[in-house]
């Protein structure tokens, strides 16, 4: 990825907080393992436990953000806060040591996610004004003239995507995995020992077509909000 206009990199900080952690088992190890497998290569500062039942990672890849949302939606009990903005350079070796507008935005986002639709919030960090002591400019990251509007649209796409896939059953997730590996519905049917029509029915119930369109929309809007191009 590269910046469209050569400006400072806009990062995405993803912070996830386990719901009802005091009344359930510690799900952090399972989440970290799943994220390492799915998106570990795409995070500049990989996910790690940052405080108690919270995990956090840093990336400049919009695709990785969407994949993270899908991965943590498949797992139970996670609030998701995503902050966009700059990060102080040089980057440290751990996300726990990093600082910047993206981290402040992610902190606010994960707190607000507790009462937000689909338990997800995306917030653009406030960047400094033109002068050394200029006023903060909320929502100024990415997209030039669009600013906060495209960030809100990206958030809406992620919320709708998460709401859709959160209804998917274990059988639905299984058929998605099998089809990804098999490549075709006929091969997936052979692998599962069911008919091709049964595969089609399971995919329809899993919302494969709709979720694919939603994921692509979310990726596109995030890329615009972060000012990057593939």
C-alpha positions in Angstrom: 0.0 0.0 0.0 1.1 3.6 -0.6 -0.4 7.0 0.3 -2.3 8.6 -2.6 -0.8 12.0 -2.0 2.5 11.3 -0.3 1.3 12.6 3.0 1.8 11.0 6.5 0.6 7.4 6.9 -2.8 7.1 8.4 -2.8 4.0 10.6 -5.6 1.9 12.0 -5.5 0.8 15.6 -7.9 -2.0 16.4 -8.7 -2.5 20.1 -10.9 -5.3 21.2 -12.3 -5.8 24.7 -13.9 -9.0 25.9 -17.5 -8.7 27.0 -18.6 -10.0 30.4 -15.0 -11.1 31.1 -15.7 -11.3 34.9 -18.4 -13.9 34.4 -16.7 -16.0 31.6 -13.5 -17.7 30.7 -10.5 -15.8 29.4 -10.9 -15.7 25.6 -7.8 -13.7 24.9 -5.5 -16.6 24.0 -8.0 -18.0 21.5 -8.5 -14.6 19.9 -4.7 -13.9 19.7 -4.2 -17.3 18.0 -7.0 -16.8 15.5 -5.8 -13.3 14.7 -2.2 -14.4 14.3 -3.3 -17.0 11.8 -5.7 -14.8 9.8 -4.0 -11.3 9.8 -0.8 -11.6 11.7 1.3 -10.9 8.5 -0.6 -7.7 7.8 -0.2 -6.0 11.2 2.9 -3.8 11.6 2.5 -4.1 15.4 0.8 -7.5 16.0 -2.1 -8.1 18.3 -1.2 -8.6 21.9 -2.8 -8.5 25.3 -2.6 -4.9 26.5 -4.6 -4.8 29.7 -6.5 -7.6 31.3 -9.1 -8.8 28.8 -8.1 -6.3 26.0 -6.1 -6.9 22.9 -4.7 -4.4 20.4 -2.8 -4.2 17.1 -1.7 -1.6 14.5 -1.9 -1.8 10.7 -2.0 0.5 7.7 -3.8 -2.2 5.6 -7.6 -1.7 5.2 -8.0 -5.3 4.1 -6.5 -6.4 7.4 -9.0 -4.3 9.4 -12.0 -5.9 7.7 -10.5 -9.4 8.1 -10.0 -8.6 11.8 -13.6 -7.6 12.2 -14.7 -10.8 10.6 -12.4 -12.9 12.7 -13.5 -11.4 16.0 -17.1 -11.6 15.0 -16.8 -15.3 14.5 -15.4 -15.6 18.1 -17.9 -14.7 20.8 -18.0 -11.7 23.1 -15.8 -8.9 21.7 -16.4 -5.2 21.6 -14.4 -3.6 18.7 -13.0 -0.1 18.6 -11.0 1.1 15.6 -9.1 4.4 15.6 -7.7 6.0 12.5 -4.9 8.6 12.6 -1.2 9.2 12.8 1.2 7.4 15.2 4.3 8.8 16.7 7.5 7.7 14.9 9.7 5.7 15.0 7.3 2.9 15.9 8.2 0.9 19.0 8.5 -2.8 19.1 5.1 -3.3 20.9 1.7 -1.8 20.4 1.6 -1.2 24.2 4.4 1.3 23.8 3.0 3.2 20.8 1.3 6.6 21.0 -0.6 9.0 18.7 -3.9 10.2 17.4 -4.9 6.7 16.2 -4.4 5.2 19.7 -6.4 7.9 21.4 -9.2 7.4 18.8 -9.2 3.6 19.4 -9.5 4.1 23.1 -12.5 6.2 22.7 -13.9 3.9 20.1 -13.7 0.7 22.2 -15.3 2.4 25.1 -18.2 3.6 23.0 -18.5 0.2 21.3 -20.1 -1.2 24.4 -23.3 0.6 23.6 -23.0 1.0 19.8 -24.8 -1.0 17.1 -23.0 -4.4 16.6 -20.7 -3.4 19.4 -18.4 -1.7 16.9 -17.1 1.9 16.6 -14.7 3.5 14.1 -13.4 7.0 15.0 -11.0 9.2 13.2 -8.4 10.8 15.5 -8.0 14.5 16.0 -5.0 15.9 14.2 -3.2 19.1 15.1 -4.1 22.4 13.4 -1.8 24.3 11.0 0.1 26.0 13.8 2.1 24.6 16.7 -0.7 25.4 19.1 -3.5 25.3 16.6 -6.9 23.7 17.5 -7.5 20.1 17.0 -9.4 19.0 13.9 -11.6 16.0 14.6 -12.2 13.7 11.7 -9.5 15.3 9.5 -7.7 12.1 8.6 -7.9 10.7 5.1 -10.0 11.5 2.1 -9.1 15.2 1.7 -12.4 17.0 1.3 -14.5 14.1 2.6 -13.0 14.0 6.1 -15.4 12.8 8.7 -18.2 11.8 6.3 -16.3 9.0 4.7 -15.2 7.7 8.1 -18.8 7.6 9.1 -19.7 5.7 5.9 -16.8 3.2 6.5 -18.1 2.7 10.1 -21.6 2.1 8.8 -20.4 -0.5 6.3 -18.4 -2.4 9.1 -21.4 -2.3 11.4 -23.7 -3.7 8.8 -21.2 -6.4 7.8 -20.7 -7.4 11.4 -24.4 -7.5 12.1 -24.9 -9.7 9.1 -22.2 -12.3 9.8 -22.9 -12.4 13.5 -26.1 -14.3 12.6 -24.1 -17.0 10.9 -24.3 -20.5 12.5 -21.3 -22.8 13.1 -22.6 -24.7 10.0 -22.5 -21.5 8.1 -18.9 -20.7 9.0 -17.9 -24.3 8.2 -19.3 -24.1 4.7 -17.5 -20.8 4.1 -14.2 -22.4 5.2 -14.8 -25.5 3.1 -15.7 -23.5 0.0 -12.6 -21.3 0.4 -10.4 -24.4 0.5 -12.2 -26.4 -2.1 -12.7 -23.5 -4.6 -16.0 -24.7 -6.1 -19.4 -25.7 -4.8 -19.1 -29.1 -6.4 -15.7 -29.7 -4.6 -17.2 -28.5 -1.4 -20.1 -30.8 -1.7 -17.7 -33.7 -2.3 -15.6 -32.7 0.8 -18.7 -32.6 3.0 -20.5 -35.6 1.5 -23.6 -33.5 0.6 -25.2 -32.5 -2.6 -24.3 -29.3 -4.6 -27.8 -28.0 -3.9 -27.3 -28.4 -0.2 -24.0 -26.4 -0.5 -25.9 -23.6 -2.2 -28.6 -23.6 0.5 -26.0 -23.4 3.3 -24.2 -20.6 1.5 -27.4 -18.7 1.1 -28.2 -19.1 4.8 -24.7 -18.0 5.7 -25.1 -14.9 3.5 -22.0 -15.5 1.5 -22.9 -13.2 -1.4 -24.1 -10.4 0.8 -21.2 -10.6 3.2 -18.7 -10.6 0.3 -20.3 -7.4 -1.1 -20.3 -5.8 2.4 -16.7 -6.7 3.0 -15.6 -5.2 -0.3 -17.6 -2.0 0.4 -16.0 -1.7 3.8 -12.5 -2.2 2.4 -13.1 0.5 -0.2 -14.4 3.1 2.2 -11.6 2.3 4.8 -9.0 2.7 2.0 -10.5 6.1 1.2 -10.6 7.1 4.8 -7.0 6.1 5.3 -5.9 7.7 2.1 -4.3 4.6 0.6 -4.5 2.7 -2.6 -3.7 -0.9 -3.5 
